[in-house]
Amino acid sequence: MVPKERADQVSGGVFLIGLALLFMGVLPWWPGIMFVIGAAAIARGVAEGQQWYQVSGGMWMIGIGLVFWFGFSLPLLFILIGLTMLFGFNVKTGWETHSEKRKNEDKAKNDEQTPPEYV
């Protein structure tokens, strides 16, 4: 987890690189702008150490961009929703914020220091 100012720099850097790719013609303007916005949102979320539900907006932007790049189809949209459900579960259980880690470590220390009670 980095300070907010550094997260702003990371997000802005990713956004500018994406815009450069759009201007160079590497990506088409539509849906390329969706990829750029999604990548910048994910970069900010990862830099700030946010959990999955706060980064999923960027994933959806990229996913919607992919749906329109390959031509809108209902089956592709269902695949996107299913991948989000599968990927979101794995990431949500694997990411833990700094404050949650500290809380869990403090709880473990307190449990070790507390003598067992005898009945």
Phi and psi in degrees as a GROMACS rama.xvg file:
@    title "Ramachandran Plot"
@    xaxis  label "Phi"
@    yaxis  label "Psi"
@TYPE xy
-117.249  164.629  VAL-2
-62.46  159.93  PRO-3
-58.2334  -38.0547  LYS-4
-62.4364  -41.0585  GLU-5
-69.3737  -37.718  ARG-6
-62.906  -37.6119  ALA-7
-62.7707  -41.214  ASP-8
-64.7  -43.3523  GLN-9
-62.9101  -47.8802  VAL-10
-62.5338  -44.4607  SER-11
-64.1612  -39.243  GLY-12
-63.4141  -43.8848  GLY-13
-63.9162  -40.8049  VAL-14
-63.1366  -44.3037  PHE-15
-66.3946  -38.6567  LEU-16
-62.8835  -42.3488  ILE-17
-62.8917  -42.3732  GLY-18
-62.5388  -39.0353  LEU-19
-60.785  -41.3548  ALA-20
-64.4346  -35.8328  LEU-21
-66.1789  -44.2133  LEU-22
-66.9741  -32.9868  PHE-23
-75.3109  -12.6745  MET-24
87.0781  9.71334  GLY-25
-66.9415  -38.8088  VAL-26
-114.93  143.328  LEU-27
-70.4892  151.971  PRO-28
-59.4841  -46.357  TRP-29
-115.324  120.297  TRP-30
-100.581  17.1821  PRO-31
-56.7292  -35.9578  GLY-32
-62.9822  -30.5225  ILE-33
-65.7032  -39.4729  MET-34
-64.2246  -42.2267  PHE-35
-64.6987  -47.2682  VAL-36
-64.1004  -42.3541  ILE-37
-63.6835  -43.1095  GLY-38
-64.9682  -39.3418  ALA-39
-65.6384  -39.6859  ALA-40
-66.0022  -40.9419  ALA-41
-66.7068  -41.703  ILE-42
-60.4843  -42.3817  ALA-43
-64.121  -45.4338  ARG-44
-62.7088  -42.1798  GLY-45
-68.3422  -41.0426  VAL-46
-64.215  -35.6998  ALA-47
-83.5368  -6.52266  GLU-48
73.2503  30.1031  GLY-49
-75.618  158.376  GLN-50
-81.293  173.966  GLN-51
-55.6839  -44.9806  TRP-52
-65.0563  -18.7891  TYR-53
-89.9599  -17.8875  GLN-54
-98.9518  -15.4762  VAL-55
-64.2063  -24.749  SER-56
-60.3721  -41.6412  GLY-57
-65.405  -38.8403  GLY-58
-63.7267  -38.8412  MET-59
-67.0703  -37.5062  TRP-60
-60.8603  -44.9693  MET-61
-65.5503  -41.9126  ILE-62
-62.3197  -43.5301  GLY-63
-64.9526  -38.2229  ILE-64
-59.9782  -41.1932  GLY-65
-65.9905  -39.7452  LEU-66
-59.9568  -43.4396  VAL-67
-76.1922  -29.2147  PHE-68
-66.2206  -41.4913  TRP-69
-88.6905  6.75326  PHE-70
87.1736  127.016  GLY-71
-62.3968  128.663  PHE-72
-146.749  142.976  SER-73
-62.8862  -42.1646  LEU-74
-60.1718  -38.5818  PRO-75
-65.1672  -37.4942  LEU-76
-64.6104  -40.5928  LEU-77
-64.4595  -38.3824  PHE-78
-62.294  -43.042  ILE-79
-60.4039  -45.0889  LEU-80
-64.0024  -42.9583  ILE-81
-63.9584  -41.8419  GLY-82
-64.6273  -37.8403  LEU-83
-62.6137  -41.3214  THR-84
-65.1459  -44.0856  MET-85
-69.5019  -49.1325  LEU-86
-67.2244  -39.3474  PHE-87
-62.2853  -38.5408  GLY-88
-65.2843  -45.4364  PHE-89
-65.0377  -41.4836  ASN-90
-74.3625  -39.2603  VAL-91
-60.7183  -39.0917  LYS-92
-78.4225  -20.0423  THR-93
-91.749  -24.6713  GLY-94
-92.1007  136.85  TRP-95
-139.909  128.075  GLU-96
-70.2813  163.484  THR-97
-59.9905  -41.9756  HIS-98
-66.504  -35.931  SER-99
-67.1404  -39.5461  GLU-100
-62.2693  -45.5163  LYS-101
-62.6824  -42.0356  ARG-102
-61.2344  -43.6914  LYS-103
-67.315  -38.0342  ASN-104
-66.5302  -42.7091  GLU-105
-63.6714  -39.3303  ASP-106
-64.6413  -40.628  LYS-107
-65.2151  -40.0459  ALA-108
-63.6301  -44.0781  LYS-109
-65.0806  -36.6486  ASN-110
-66.3753  -35.3267  ASP-111
-72.3965  -34.1238  GLU-112
-81.3004  -21.3358  GLN-113
-77.7679  121.549  THR-114
-69.5078  146.477  PRO-115
-65.177  143.854  PRO-116
-90.7377  137.846  GLU-117
-103.95  136.821  TYR-118
